[in-house]
């Protein structure tokens, strides 16, 4: 199997032929390190080929996770070139693999292979971008993400420290979006945005929209659920930031019909 990288003209990235690992219900961005459990024969063969020939792996999401044997039309065109950090074969003949996303890439062509899906991909990037605009967006995304974490219990607070230490705009965008609660389709759309500033703007907009939904005034909460005024969560007797956080989480629980506590 060839490991040669083909040079392209202009700002286009290099082309390379690599094995593909189709993904179900997950989008892997550059700079992400993700453990995956793999059971499909062709996918395991792709992993083994990447290790044997010391190749990158094209990590590409399926459009429909229920498809067992995805064809060309079942896969998104843009994914992430990644490397295998560790691979462990399990007793049930499945594999646990730790992969790291490296660079965006798009499928140029499929290469015939009976054992696994193999494709020629082209790296994406290399655009001329405005550093001043990027720097302003970088600060905005960092500050907004800090607010976002206050309302999202799934994100450990220490993640904010890691985010603030990132100075490279493209890396920041990919690390932040990996922590956002978004549908697979929305994450795929962001993966497909090559322009860093545009990607940061989209992520910033999504976080601001989420914060606006999560943090409402007491008056807006009453207006949103007028028939729910008997619940003590919505009395409005919470003058502290912690109290407002409780009452907003109560609203989210009510809206999502969740029976979980808001505190």
C-alpha positions as CSV (number, residue, x, y, z in Angstrom):
1,X,0.0,0.0,0.0
2,X,1.4,3.4,-1.0
3,X,2.3,6.0,1.6
4,X,3.3,8.6,-0.9
5,X,1.9,12.1,-0.4
6,X,1.0,13.8,-3.7
7,X,1.6,17.5,-3.9
8,X,-1.1,19.8,-5.2
9,X,-0.9,23.2,-6.9
10,X,-1.8,26.4,-5.3
11,X,-3.3,26.4,-1.8
12,X,-4.7,22.9,-2.1
13,X,-3.4,20.4,0.4
14,X,-1.5,17.1,-0.2
15,X,-3.3,14.0,-1.4
16,X,-2.8,10.6,0.2
17,X,-4.4,7.2,-0.1
18,X,-5.4,5.8,3.3
19,X,-7.8,3.3,4.9
20,X,-11.1,4.7,6.1
21,X,-12.8,4.1,9.5
22,X,-16.6,4.9,9.2
23,X,-17.9,6.4,12.4
24,X,-21.3,6.1,14.0
25,X,-22.8,8.9,16.0
26,X,-19.5,10.7,16.5
27,X,-17.5,13.5,14.7
28,X,-13.8,13.6,15.3
29,X,-12.2,17.0,15.0
30,X,-8.5,17.7,14.6
31,X,-6.7,17.8,18.0
32,X,-9.2,15.3,19.5
33,X,-8.1,12.1,21.2
34,X,-11.0,9.6,21.3
35,X,-11.3,6.0,22.3
36,X,-13.5,3.9,19.9
37,X,-14.8,0.4,20.1
38,X,-14.8,-1.2,16.7
39,X,-16.5,-4.4,15.7
40,X,-17.1,-4.4,12.0
41,X,-14.7,-6.7,10.0
42,X,-13.9,-4.1,7.4
43,X,-13.3,-1.5,10.0
44,X,-10.9,-3.8,12.0
45,X,-9.1,-4.6,8.7
46,X,-8.7,-0.8,8.0
47,X,-7.1,-0.4,11.5
48,X,-4.8,-3.3,10.9
49,X,-3.7,-2.0,7.5
50,X,-3.0,1.5,9.0
51,X,-0.8,0.0,11.7
52,X,1.0,-2.5,9.4
53,X,1.8,0.1,6.7
54,X,2.2,3.1,9.2
55,X,-0.5,5.1,7.5
56,X,-2.9,7.8,8.7
57,X,-6.5,6.8,9.0
58,X,-9.4,8.8,7.5
59,X,-12.1,9.2,10.1
60,X,-15.4,9.8,8.4
61,X,-18.9,9.9,9.9
62,X,-21.8,8.0,8.5
63,X,-25.0,9.9,7.5
64,X,-27.1,7.2,9.0
65,X,-25.6,5.3,12.0
66,X,-28.0,2.3,11.4
67,X,-26.3,1.3,8.2
68,X,-24.2,-1.7,8.9
69,X,-22.2,-1.8,5.7
70,X,-21.9,1.8,4.5
71,X,-21.4,2.6,0.8
72,X,-20.0,5.7,-0.7
73,X,-23.3,7.5,-0.6
74,X,-23.7,6.7,3.1
75,X,-20.6,8.7,4.1
76,X,-19.9,12.4,4.5
77,X,-17.3,13.7,2.0
78,X,-15.3,15.6,4.6
79,X,-13.7,14.0,7.6
80,X,-10.4,14.1,9.6
81,X,-7.1,12.4,8.9
82,X,-5.9,10.8,12.2
83,X,-3.4,8.5,13.7
84,X,-3.7,5.4,15.8
85,X,-2.2,5.9,19.3
86,X,-3.1,2.5,20.7
87,X,-5.0,-0.6,19.6
88,X,-6.1,-3.4,21.9
89,X,-7.9,-6.6,20.7
90,X,-10.6,-7.7,23.0
91,X,-11.8,-11.2,23.9
92,X,-15.1,-10.8,22.0
93,X,-13.1,-10.2,18.7
94,X,-13.8,-6.5,18.8
95,X,-11.1,-3.8,19.0
96,X,-10.6,-0.8,21.3
97,X,-8.6,1.9,19.5
98,X,-7.4,5.3,20.7
99,X,-7.2,7.7,17.8
100,X,-6.0,11.3,17.5
101,X,-7.5,13.7,14.9
102,X,-4.8,15.7,12.9
103,X,-6.1,17.5,9.8
104,X,-9.3,18.1,7.9
105,X,-9.5,16.3,4.6
106,X,-12.0,15.6,1.9
107,X,-12.5,12.5,-0.2
108,X,-11.2,12.9,-3.8
109,X,-11.8,9.3,-4.9
110,X,-12.4,5.8,-3.6
111,X,-9.7,3.2,-4.3
112,X,-11.0,-0.4,-5.0
113,X,-10.2,-2.7,-2.0
114,X,-12.1,-5.9,-1.0
115,X,-10.9,-5.9,2.6
116,X,-11.8,-2.4,3.8
117,X,-12.9,1.0,2.5
118,X,-9.9,2.8,1.0
119,X,-9.9,6.3,-0.4
120,X,-7.7,9.1,-1.7
121,X,-8.2,12.2,0.4
122,X,-6.9,15.8,0.1
123,X,-6.0,17.8,3.1
124,X,-7.9,21.0,3.7
125,X,-6.5,24.3,4.9
126,X,-3.9,26.8,3.9
127,X,-6.2,29.7,3.4
128,X,-5.0,33.3,3.8
129,X,-6.9,34.6,6.8
130,X,-7.1,38.0,8.7
131,X,-5.0,37.6,12.0
132,X,-6.7,40.7,13.6
133,X,-10.2,39.2,13.0
134,X,-9.1,35.9,14.3
135,X,-7.6,37.3,17.5
136,X,-10.8,39.2,18.3
137,X,-12.8,36.0,17.8
138,X,-10.4,34.0,19.8
139,X,-10.9,36.2,22.8
140,X,-14.7,36.2,22.3
141,X,-14.9,32.4,22.1
142,X,-12.8,31.9,25.2
143,X,-14.9,34.3,27.3
144,X,-18.2,32.9,26.0
145,X,-17.1,29.3,26.6
146,X,-16.3,30.2,30.2
147,X,-19.9,31.3,30.6
148,X,-21.2,28.3,28.7
149,X,-19.4,25.9,31.1
150,X,-21.2,27.5,34.1
151,X,-24.5,26.2,32.7
152,X,-23.3,22.9,31.4
153,X,-22.6,20.4,34.2
154,X,-21.1,17.8,31.8
155,X,-18.0,19.9,31.2
156,X,-15.4,19.8,34.0
157,X,-14.3,23.3,35.1
158,X,-10.6,22.5,34.5
159,X,-11.4,22.4,30.7
160,X,-11.7,26.2,30.9
161,X,-8.1,26.5,32.0
162,X,-7.0,24.4,29.0
163,X,-9.1,26.5,26.6
164,X,-7.5,29.7,27.9
165,X,-4.0,28.4,27.3
166,X,-4.7,27.8,23.6
167,X,-3.4,30.6,21.4
168,X,-3.8,29.1,17.9
169,X,-7.3,30.1,16.6
170,X,-8.0,26.9,14.5
171,X,-7.0,24.6,17.3
172,X,-9.2,26.6,19.7
173,X,-12.2,26.3,17.5
174,X,-11.8,22.5,17.2
175,X,-11.2,22.0,20.9
176,X,-14.2,24.1,21.9
177,X,-16.7,22.5,19.5
178,X,-15.7,19.1,20.8
179,X,-17.2,20.0,24.2
180,X,-20.4,21.5,22.9
181,X,-23.7,19.7,23.1
182,X,-24.7,19.6,19.4
183,X,-26.3,17.2,17.1
184,X,-24.1,15.1,14.8
185,X,-25.3,17.0,11.7
186,X,-24.4,20.4,13.3
187,X,-20.9,19.2,14.3
188,X,-20.4,17.9,10.7
189,X,-21.3,21.3,9.3
190,X,-18.7,22.9,11.6
191,X,-16.1,20.3,10.6
192,X,-16.7,21.3,7.0
193,X,-15.9,25.0,7.6
194,X,-12.3,25.4,6.5
195,X,-12.1,29.2,7.2
196,X,-11.0,29.5,10.8
197,X,-12.7,32.9,11.4
198,X,-16.0,31.6,10.0
199,X,-15.7,28.5,12.2
200,X,-15.1,30.6,15.3
201,X,-18.1,32.8,14.4
202,X,-20.4,29.9,14.1
203,X,-19.2,28.3,17.4
204,X,-19.6,31.7,19.1
205,X,-23.1,32.1,17.8
206,X,-24.1,28.6,18.9
207,X,-22.8,29.1,22.4
208,X,-24.5,32.5,22.8
209,X,-27.8,31.0,21.6
210,X,-27.4,28.2,24.2
211,X,-26.7,30.6,27.0
212,X,-29.6,32.8,26.1
213,X,-31.9,29.7,26.3
214,X,-30.4,28.5,29.6
215,X,-30.3,31.8,31.4
216,X,-33.7,33.5,31.6
217,X,-35.2,36.1,33.9
218,X,-37.8,35.0,36.4
219,X,-40.4,37.0,34.4
220,X,-39.6,35.1,31.2
221,X,-39.8,31.8,33.1
222,X,-43.3,32.7,34.3
223,X,-44.3,33.7,30.8
224,X,-42.9,30.5,29.3
225,X,-44.7,28.2,31.7
226,X,-47.8,30.1,32.9
227,X,-49.6,26.9,34.0
228,X,-46.7,25.9,36.2
229,X,-46.8,28.7,38.7
230,X,-47.4,26.4,41.7
231,X,-43.9,24.9,41.5
232,X,-41.6,26.5,44.1
233,X,-38.8,26.4,41.6
234,X,-40.5,29.3,39.8
235,X,-41.3,31.6,42.7
236,X,-38.3,33.8,41.9
237,X,-36.9,33.9,45.5
238,X,-33.4,33.4,44.3
239,X,-31.4,36.6,44.4
240,X,-27.9,34.9,44.2
241,X,-26.2,33.7,41.0
242,X,-26.5,30.2,42.4
243,X,-30.2,30.6,42.9
244,X,-30.7,31.8,39.4
245,X,-28.7,28.8,38.1
246,X,-31.1,26.5,40.0
247,X,-34.2,28.1,38.7
248,X,-32.9,28.1,35.1
249,X,-32.0,24.4,35.4
250,X,-35.5,23.7,36.7
251,X,-36.9,25.4,33.6
252,X,-34.7,23.3,31.3
253,X,-35.8,20.1,33.2
254,X,-39.4,21.2,32.8
255,X,-39.0,22.0,29.1
256,X,-37.2,18.6,28.4
257,X,-39.7,16.7,30.6
258,X,-36.8,15.5,32.8
259,X,-37.5,14.4,36.3
260,X,-33.9,15.1,37.5
261,X,-33.1,17.6,40.2
262,X,-32.0,21.1,39.3
263,X,-29.6,21.4,42.2
